[in-house]
């Protein structure tokens, strides 16, 4: 499929990126869905976090911007969007992590507003996609597939449901 690989090559000319950030976005090219996809995303974020901790990543803001752009891009490509209903918990997890990363960027950069300005379109696209799937499937989709209570708490499903106003 390599949609996200092409996105990376297009984006890569603008800013330098770390391999763990690129791997997060390339997960969307994989065929898995559900818990298997979630586990892949979780492992890649853990790798990203560990790499940032060890290397004191100076490219952190670039990486986070790339991840945000990659998620939005994945929601606009029809071949990737088809998998969205089976990946919703992963998208919500990614959104939560991006919000956490924004707080880190705010503490260390005067340019945090650049990243912050990208989160609103991400949130809008994510919730528009959720609402579209919910309406198309008459409320039977999307379903949360992960069962780990700690992860569900981290994602904060209740907050996301309250944010959906068009349904």
C-alpha positions as CSV (number, residue, x, y, z in Angstrom):
1,X,0.0,0.0,0.0
2,X,2.8,2.4,0.9
3,X,0.5,5.5,1.1
4,X,2.2,6.7,4.3
5,X,5.7,6.0,2.9
6,X,4.8,8.3,0.0
7,X,3.6,10.9,2.6
8,X,6.9,10.6,4.4
9,X,8.9,11.2,1.2
10,X,6.8,14.3,0.4
11,X,7.1,15.6,4.0
12,X,10.7,14.6,4.5
13,X,12.0,17.4,2.3
14,X,10.7,20.0,4.7
15,X,12.0,18.9,8.1
16,X,14.3,16.3,9.5
17,X,12.5,13.4,11.3
18,X,13.5,10.5,13.5
19,X,12.9,6.9,12.5
20,X,10.5,6.2,15.3
21,X,8.2,9.0,14.2
22,X,8.3,7.7,10.6
23,X,7.5,4.2,11.9
24,X,4.4,5.4,13.7
25,X,2.9,6.8,10.5
26,X,4.0,3.8,8.4
27,X,1.8,1.6,10.7
28,X,-1.2,2.9,8.8
29,X,0.1,1.1,5.7
30,X,-0.1,-2.2,7.4
31,X,-3.1,-4.5,6.9
32,X,-3.9,-5.1,10.5
33,X,-6.9,-3.8,12.4
34,X,-8.3,-4.1,15.9
35,X,-6.2,-5.1,18.8
36,X,-3.3,-6.2,16.5
37,X,-3.1,-2.7,15.0
38,X,-3.5,-1.1,18.4
39,X,-0.6,-3.2,19.7
40,X,1.5,-2.1,16.8
41,X,0.8,1.5,17.4
42,X,1.4,1.2,21.1
43,X,4.7,-0.5,20.6
44,X,5.8,2.2,18.1
45,X,4.8,5.0,20.5
46,X,6.8,3.3,23.3
47,X,9.8,3.1,20.9
48,X,9.3,6.8,20.0
49,X,9.2,7.7,23.7
50,X,12.3,5.6,24.6
51,X,14.2,7.1,21.7
52,X,13.3,10.6,22.8
53,X,14.2,9.9,26.3
54,X,17.6,8.5,25.4
55,X,18.5,10.9,22.7
56,X,16.9,14.0,24.2
57,X,15.4,14.5,20.8
58,X,15.9,17.9,19.4
59,X,13.5,17.0,16.5
60,X,10.6,16.3,18.9
61,X,8.4,19.2,17.6
62,X,9.1,18.1,13.9
63,X,8.2,14.5,14.8
64,X,5.0,15.4,16.5
65,X,3.9,17.7,13.6
66,X,4.7,14.8,11.2
67,X,2.6,12.4,13.3
68,X,-0.3,14.8,13.3
69,X,-0.1,15.3,9.6
70,X,0.2,11.6,9.0
71,X,-2.9,10.9,11.0
72,X,-4.9,13.5,9.2
73,X,-3.5,12.3,5.9
74,X,-4.6,8.7,6.7
75,X,-8.1,9.9,7.3
76,X,-8.3,11.5,3.9
77,X,-7.1,8.5,1.8
78,X,-10.0,6.2,0.9
79,X,-7.9,3.0,1.0
80,X,-6.8,3.8,4.5
81,X,-10.1,5.2,5.7
82,X,-11.8,1.8,4.9
83,X,-9.8,0.5,7.9
84,X,-10.8,3.3,10.2
85,X,-13.7,1.5,11.9
86,X,-11.4,-1.3,12.9
87,X,-8.7,1.1,14.2
88,X,-10.7,3.7,16.1
89,X,-9.2,2.9,19.5
90,X,-5.8,3.4,17.9
91,X,-6.7,6.7,16.5
92,X,-8.1,7.9,19.8
93,X,-4.9,6.7,21.5
94,X,-2.8,8.6,19.0
95,X,-4.9,11.7,19.6
96,X,-4.4,11.5,23.3
97,X,-0.6,11.0,22.9
98,X,-0.4,14.0,20.6
99,X,-2.2,16.1,23.3
100,X,0.4,14.9,25.8
101,X,3.3,15.8,23.5
102,X,1.9,19.2,23.0
103,X,2.2,19.8,26.7
104,X,5.8,18.8,26.6
105,X,6.4,21.1,23.6
106,X,4.7,24.0,25.5
107,X,7.2,23.6,28.3
108,X,10.3,23.7,26.1
109,X,9.5,25.8,23.0
110,X,8.2,29.2,22.2
111,X,6.9,27.7,18.9
112,X,4.4,25.4,20.5
113,X,1.6,27.3,18.8
114,X,2.7,25.7,15.5
115,X,1.9,22.2,16.8
116,X,-1.1,23.5,18.7
117,X,-2.6,24.9,15.5
118,X,-2.4,21.4,13.9
119,X,-4.3,19.7,16.7
120,X,-7.6,21.4,16.0
121,X,-7.8,20.1,12.4
122,X,-6.8,16.7,13.6
123,X,-9.5,16.7,16.2
124,X,-12.1,17.9,13.7
125,X,-11.1,15.3,11.1
126,X,-11.1,12.5,13.7
127,X,-14.5,13.4,15.1
128,X,-16.0,14.0,11.6
129,X,-14.8,10.5,10.7
130,X,-16.2,9.0,13.9
131,X,-19.6,10.6,13.2
132,X,-19.6,9.5,9.6
133,X,-18.9,5.8,10.6
134,X,-21.5,6.0,13.4
135,X,-24.2,7.3,11.1
136,X,-23.4,5.0,8.2
137,X,-23.5,1.9,10.4
138,X,-26.6,3.2,12.4
139,X,-24.7,3.2,15.7
140,X,-23.2,-0.3,15.4
141,X,-19.8,1.0,14.5
142,X,-17.2,2.1,15.5
143,X,-16.5,-0.3,18.3
144,X,-13.7,-0.1,20.8
145,X,-11.8,-3.4,20.7
146,X,-9.1,-3.0,23.4
147,X,-10.0,-4.3,26.8
148,X,-7.1,-3.1,28.9
149,X,-8.6,-0.8,31.5
150,X,-5.5,1.3,31.9
151,X,-5.3,2.0,28.2
152,X,-9.1,2.8,28.0
153,X,-8.6,5.2,30.9
154,X,-5.6,6.8,29.2
155,X,-7.6,7.2,25.9
156,X,-10.5,8.8,28.0
157,X,-13.4,7.5,25.8
158,X,-16.0,9.5,27.9
159,X,-14.3,12.8,27.0
160,X,-14.4,11.9,23.3
161,X,-18.0,10.9,23.4
162,X,-18.9,14.2,25.0
163,X,-17.1,16.0,22.3
164,X,-19.2,14.4,19.6
165,X,-22.0,16.9,19.1
166,X,-23.4,16.1,15.6
167,X,-24.6,12.6,16.4
